[in-house]
């Protein structure tokens, strides 16, 4: 480790994302839900091996050893290329330095700290940092990049305000809303329909088993690479759902006569709910728009909880445009 007047910069490959010091840093930071202690602790524990990745966690500490910033990175090989990238591994929709704006600016202004940080990345052939939030801290400037380029895909978020009926009238096309009401009545005639957030471990496990099948039928059988079909990724998502206890991560389920017909997973963060995974039956009730009915009820629940933003995150799936 090299001492600097303002900051100490080092690689800490065994950094503990479950530690109190990281929890305190994250709580005071401008980072996204995808840098949450539980998310990163699970990612580094469960996904590195299957992605041929090694940890590259860079910490920046004040003179008193308290954390000023953490950069959760990994090193990977793509054929002959040595790549340094954010700890995303296809599960994180937004990346960010874990720090606050004041400390970020102070680190950026410390030329010695920036030189040390860049030296710790080497050797690499490619530095890849994507999925920066427009409203987030400009992490690219740490690496000498003046302007970040725009991704080819978009992100989708809708404000949550007022009561559910007022929100639906404002943000949902009137004719489509009437169509959903009709489909809801059709589904009601088929049996007992229930929707809610599940927190009991047995219900979460059952929900993920159903979600895996729904997403296999929708994506994998059509030639897509669906993450829940990979054991390590199934373990990652389900372990986050089980550990979160319905707080950071929430699992929603739509059932008909007790049988799951739709499941959604999302992350709660600072008044927002980020929907990260949705699945619903592809073989039954196709005419009842089960996915849209479920997401409508999910919005109702978020409004009831006092959340102010429903974020469908990155990706141009058609259901996000409704």
C-alpha angles and dihedrals in degrees: 000000000000120000120228129188093250108014144023112218120196146150112250105185093179095047111156111230089184091061123115091239092058092044089054092047092049093047091055095040136094091233125130131246088267091069092053113133093245094048096050095039089055094042095054092042099048113022109043097080097051090049098047088240134144125203121260105180111172117197128194114200134188120238089266089057094249115138118264098170143354125202109196103205138155137206119227140171123230103188103299095346121103106211132191113199142156117279093263105120090178096297104085121077098189129033126199143160109260101238142086126265094255095053092041091056091046092052091046090052092051103087093189092053092048092049091050092048093051092046091055090060093063139139101046139126096208134023109203121188116165140157097051113170114237089227095046132095113286097251092169089072090068087067097046096261110139099195130020117226122233121254121238092239129064137225124230130209133159127198118245113217141154119356123329097260092052091046092050092048090053102042107026122074107251097230091046091049089054089049091052091050089054092049091048090055090049091052092047090057090057095061146297109333119200132174130185151122111280121214106162110103093232091052092048092050091048091048094052091048089054092044090054091055094044092052093043090055093046102042115007097052089052093056099268124134103240115194099212089063089065109084095221092052093045088052091048097051096040093047091052090050093049095045096046094065092211092302114090093015122032127195117204124195134192113200137184114206087342095308116120111241098163137022133183132184126199144159126241115217130163097330095321130102114209114203106212105164133024131176136167139171115293096187104050135040092014090152093055098068091231093179094054092045090052094049091049090055090045089057089050091054093047091052090050088053091054096248116154105202134043107200120194089186127209123348138073099240111157096240090065092063096059 
